[in-house]
Each structure stands twice: as C-alpha cells, then as structure tokens.
Amino acid sequence: MATTKEYGLGEFTFPRGWFMVAESAKVTDRPRGVRFFGREFALYRGKHSGRVVLLDAYCPHMGTHLARNTTSYVAQDGQVEGDSIRCPYHAWRFGPDGKCNHIPYSSGPIPPAARVRSWPVREHLGAVFVWYDEEGGEPDYELPEIPEWNDPAWVIGAYDDLGTINVHPQEIIDNITDVAHFDPVHGSRTKFFENEFRGHMAIQRMGGGHRTLVADGGAMLLTTATYHGPSLLLTRMSGLYDSWIIIAHTPVDDGVTQVWHNLLVKSASGAVASEQDRIAARAYQDAALAAFAQDFEVWKHKRPNIKGLYVQGDGPFLKQRQWYRQFYNPRAQREEIQKSVEGIYHAKGFAGAPQTKAA
C-alpha cells in the first residue's frame, strides 16, 4: 500500500470528482455508516420523499456516530423522520441540510454550531454518487449517460460489491493504458489499441480476440473504455453480446479503495428482454467479473508501482499519470495539465483504432 504523496500526484490527498458510495437499491430509511475519503458518513433515504442524504457522521453534541448503532431505542424505533435523522444517543435531529432542527429535552434556542456537513449526492446508473472536492467547489463535469439504460431490450445487472483492496486508485487507473497485460492476463489477442486523453476523460479503444468474453473463431471483441473523471469507468463492448461494463472505485483511506462492478447486456430475443435473456445476462456478467477478477488479483498482491521501468510497447503510462494529476491539484492548474496530455497515443507495435489519428 502506498499513499498519494508517495505517488507524487499533487497537493490533495483525495481526488476531485464524482464517486460511487452505494448501490441505490441498498439505500433505505435504515441509516448506514460508510467510510470514504478517510472520513465517516451517515447514508440514508428520506422516509417520505425518497431523497438520498449523505451527512458527516459525528453528532456535534458529544461525537456519537449517527449511523453505527442498532441497540439504542432511537435506532430500533426508526431514526429517520421525513428527511431528517436522529442521533441514537440523545435524539438530536438533523435535517438533510445538516442543521439540527430539534433537541427533544431543550426548550432553548438551537446553537448555530449544532450542524454536520451535508454532501451533494446524485442517484444515477442505479448508484449513489457524491461530489468530493477538497477545495469545496461545485461539480466541474457531469456524470455520463448510458443511452440504453432505459431500453427494455437491455438487461441491467445488480452491482457486484467487491469490497476494499489495499491499493491506491493510481494502480487501478494504470489499467487504461496497459496494453501489454491483456494477452498474459486475459488471453486477449490484441489487433489494435490506442489511448486518448480529452479533458476529464481518459479513453481506451481496443479490438481483438478474448478467451473469456468471445468464443474462439467468433466475432472480434471491440471495446471503448472511458474514465469519466478519476473513478467511473464505462466500457462499451461488442462481441458475444452488446454490453456496457460499469466499474467504479472510491478511496476509503489513503491507499485503500472500494470497488464495484456491473454489466448491461442487450437481449438476443427482441425488443423486450425475456427471463431467459436475464439468465444469460447474469452469466455474461459473471464472465466479465471473472475477467476483472484477473486484474483484481494482480493489484491485491503487487507492490506499489511508484516509478515503473517502462519499455517500448508499453502504453502511455506517463501521459496517463499526468492526466490523473488534474484531480489532485487545484482547479487553477486543471487546464494546464489537460493541455499537456491532450491527444491520441499509440503503443509501439500496435495499430491504432480505425478512423483515428495519433498525436
């Protein structure tokens, strides 16, 4: 495990961007304690509005965690009232804006300091995302869309929660440029490969065979994988099935990362997916997860790649790491960092994707 400082990424410990914190279906009016960015949060869904709320976890009264208690009668009877949550220790109530709005045993004014931080969240792609920015600024890019998300011909999977791994996100991001690992790790027979860095996006275009996700002698596996910011990877894939892979990873602590995986699969039977299509989609998601697990196992046991010994034929690792720095430094440096890497790059020995030009 290595830290942001050891990688030399920039001024901030954690990157700026949109980050997944939970699968939407698992957020209810029973508060959950979650940990990300080296801090504790209380996550819950409003009882009547259905609004998802993410608050800093510790009550300012006496430091009680708002969401890690099951034995208090407040917790047993239901902490969430409307969109507000009660502390399980003394029943102070906090609204979705983080301000205390009721102290049951006090008739005096509520102190202005009786508040916790409320975080901006959005439900999108079946998940809950938080905007994290150590400068405290508003979002500077939008969460991406998947055009087929509401198409009844496509089967949307449930998220595979892969838990935490003692690896800095930089090691996971490296995969977007790592052309040389596809053959030995995944059994790919790569025909073309390229990377493009464009603003907050890092793109990988690849085509070739694959032992897991296409049949021998079958259609070529074609993928376009795009990081939208520092943590959300969407991959459009065609091969045995047309599909989208969603991979999200969020820093838990400096050098510890939580990872999720999901798949959308186009049905083979027509305009509306059948039960058989859903069974086939789950099997294909399991196959995609098995391929991802091959990367996961490598990350789990490798030493930190602080400064790699790169050779001809490796992908543009240094360009990618420079691109990634934009999220760890003040916004004032963002444009300069982006301009320093903007363009399309080919690894030596590999053809570029059709109809693109190398920088």
N, C-alpha and C positions, 0 to 999 in steps of 0.2 A: 504494500500500500504506500502510495506517495501523495503528497499534498500539492495544491495549486502552486504554492511558492516554489516547490522543487521543480515543477514543470516550467516555471518562468512565464506563466501565462499573462500576468498583469497585476493590476492594483487590487482587484476584488477577489475574495476567497471563492465566491459562488457566481456563476454567470447570470447575465441578464436575459430574461426571456419567459416564454410560456412553458410551464412544466405540468405534467400529469401528476395528480396526487391521489386519485382513486378512480375506480370504475363507477360510473353513475349509478348503476343498479344496486351497488353495495352501500350507497349513502342513504341513510334513513333518519328518522327522528330520534334514534338512539345514538347519542354522540360517540364519536370515535376519536381517540387520541392518535395522532400521526406525527411523525418526525421527518422533517426535511430541512435542508439548509442550516443544519446544526441547531435547530430550534424546535420546540414543541408547539403543536397546534391542536385546536378542537375543531372537528369537522362534523357537520350535521345538516339535515334537511329540515326546513321550516314545516311545522305540522300542518298548517292550512294552505300556505302559499306554494309549498313545494320548492321554495328557493333554497339553494345550497349556500351555506355560510361557512367561512373559514376564519377563525379567530386565533390570536395568540392564546396560549393555553392557560397561563397562570393568572388567577384572580389577584387583583392588586390589594385586596383586603389582607390576606395572610398567606398568599402564594400557593393556594390549592390548585391542582390541575383540574380544569373544568371537565375533562372527558375521560379520565382514567379512574373511574370509581363505579363499582357495581353494588356495594353494600349499604351505602347511605340511603335513607328512605327517600331523599330527594331523587336520587338516581333510580331507585326502584319504582317510584310513583310516576316518573316521567319528567326529565329535566327541561325538555323543550316545551315552551308555551308560545304558541304562534310562531314567530321567527326568532324568539328570544331563548336564552339558555340560562338555567340557574346553576350557581356554584353548588356542588354537592356537600360543602362543609357548613356554610352559614346561609345558603339560599339567596345570596345576592343574585339579581337577574341582569343579564347583559343583552342588549339588542343586537341585531345584525350589523349595526354600525359600530359595535364595540363599547358603546356607552352603557353604564349601569343605569337601569330605569326603575329599579325597585329594590329597597332593602326592607325586608318584612318586619323587622323589630325596631326600626328607627323612624321617628316622625320628623326628624330634622332634614335639612337640605342634603342632597347627594353631592359629595365632594366632586369637583371637576376632574380630579385625578382618578376617579373611580371609572376607569375605562381600560379596555385592551385594544390592541390593534386589530382592525378588520382588513382582510386581504381581498383584492379583486379576483373573482373566480368566474369561469365560464364553463357551462356544460357543452361539450362539442365532441362529435365522433364517439358517443357513448361513454365519455370520460369527463372527469372534472379537472380543469386546468387552472393553475394560479399564475398570475403575473408576478415575477420576482425581479426586483431591481434594487441593488444596494444604493443607488442614487435616489430612489423613491420616485422615479418618473413614470409617466403614463406609457402604455404599450406603444412600441415603435414599429411593430409589424403585426399583421393579422394571423390568426390561426388558419391553416389551409383547409380547403374543402375537398371532399371526395365526391365527384359528380354522381356516382352510382349509389350513394349512401341510402337514398330513399327509393331506389328502384326495386320493385318486388321480385325481379328476376335475380337479384343478388342476395346471397345469404350472409348476414352479419354475424360473426362469431362473438363469443364471450372472451373477455381478456384473460390471458394466461398471466397470472401474477407470479413472476419468477423470483420474488423476494430481493434481498440485498446481496451485493457482491462487494468484496473489499478491493475495489478497483476504481481509480479516478475516471471520470467520464472521458478524459482525453484518450484513454486506451480504447474505448468503445467507438468514439468518433474516428479514430485512425482507420477503422474498417472501411470507411467510404472511399479511401484512396488505395487500399491494399489489394492490388490486382494479383500479386504473386501468391496469395494464400488460397485462392479459390480452387486451384487444382489439388494441392495436397490435403486441404481440409475438407472441401465439399465435393471433390471429384468432378469439378467443372472442367469443361474443355472450351476455354475462352476463345472466341473468334474475334471479338472486338471489345474495347474497353476505353473509356475516357472519363475525365472529370471536368466539371465546370463550376466555377465559383462566381456567384452573382448576388451581390448584396448580402442579405442574411441567409441565403441558400447555398448549400453545397450539394452538387448533383453528381451522380454516377450513372453512366449508361453502359450497359454490358449485354452481350449476346453470346450464346454458346450452349453446349450440352451440360447436363447436370444429372448426377446419379440418383438424386432423391426426388426432384420435382418434375422431371420429364422422363418418359420411357426411352430406353435405348432405341435408336433409329427413329424416334418420334420428332415432333416439332422442336425447333430450337427454343431454348428459354431466353426470352427477351425481358430485360428489367430496366426501369428507370427509377433509381432510388434518390430521394431528395430529402436532405435535412432542412427543415423549416425552423431556423434558429438552432440553438445548441442542444436540443433534446428530443425533438419529434421527427422521426424518420418515416416517410411514406414511400412505399415501393409499388409501382405499377408493374405487374408481372403477367406475361402471357406464355403459355407452354401447354401443360396438360389441361389447365383451366386458366381462364382470365381471372385475375385476382388482384387484390391490394393487400400488402402487408403493412401493419402498423407496429412500429417499435418505439416505445417511449422510455426514457430513462431520466431519473431525477436524483440530484445529490441528496443524500441523507445527512452525511457529515463530510468533512473534507477528506476525500479519498474513499468514500463509501457511497454506493449507488444502488438505487432500486430500479428494477427493470420490468416492463410489461410487454406482451406480445399479443397481436390479434390478426385476424385474416377476414377479408371479404372475398367471397367466391361467386362467380357467375354460374347460374344453374345451367345444366345441359338440356333441360327438358322444355324450356319455353319461357314465356313472358312472366310466369309466376313460379317461384321455386316450390318444389314439392317436398314432401317429407324425405323421400329418397335423396333429393338434392341436398337436404340439410345433413343427412348422414354422410354423404360423400364430401361435403364441405368440411365437416368436422375432421374426417380422415385426412383431408388435404391440409387442414390447419395443423394437425398433429405432425404431418410430414414436414411442413415448413418450420414448425417448432423444433423438430429433430435436427434440421439443418442449422437453425440458430443456436441450438444447444452445443453444436460443434465449436462455434466461436466462444460461447459462454464458458466452456470447459477450459479453453486456452487462456482466456482472460483470468479465470479463477486461480490458475496456478503459475502464471508467468511473473517474472519480476518487472517492476516499472520500467517502461521504455522512456527514460528521461532524455536520452540523446542516442538515437538509433545509428547503426552502422549501415547506411543505405548504399545500394549499388545500382548500376544501370538495370532497368527492368522493374525496379520498384516503382510504385506510384508516386505522385507528387506530395509526399508526406509533409515536406517543409512548407509548401504553399497552403496545405490544409491546416496545419497548425498555426500559421499566421492568420488565416481566415478565422479560426476559432478564437483568437485573441480579442476580436472585436467585442465579445460578450463579457470579457473580464476587465475591461478598461472603460474609462468614462466615455459617455456618448460623444464628447467633443473629438475623440480620436477615431470614432467609428468609420467615417467616410474615408479617412486617410488609409486605414487598414484595409478596407474593402477595395480601394483603388489599387493597392499594392499587389493584389492577387487576382483581380477580375480577369476572367477569360476561360478558355478551354485548353486542357492539357492532356497529352497522350504519354503513356508509359512506353519507354523504348522497347520495341519488339512487338507491340500490339497496335493493330489498326484502330482508328477512331470510329465512332458511330457513324452510320450513313448520314449524309447531308449535314454534317457539321464540319467546322474548320478549327484547327488547333491554334492556340495563342502562341 
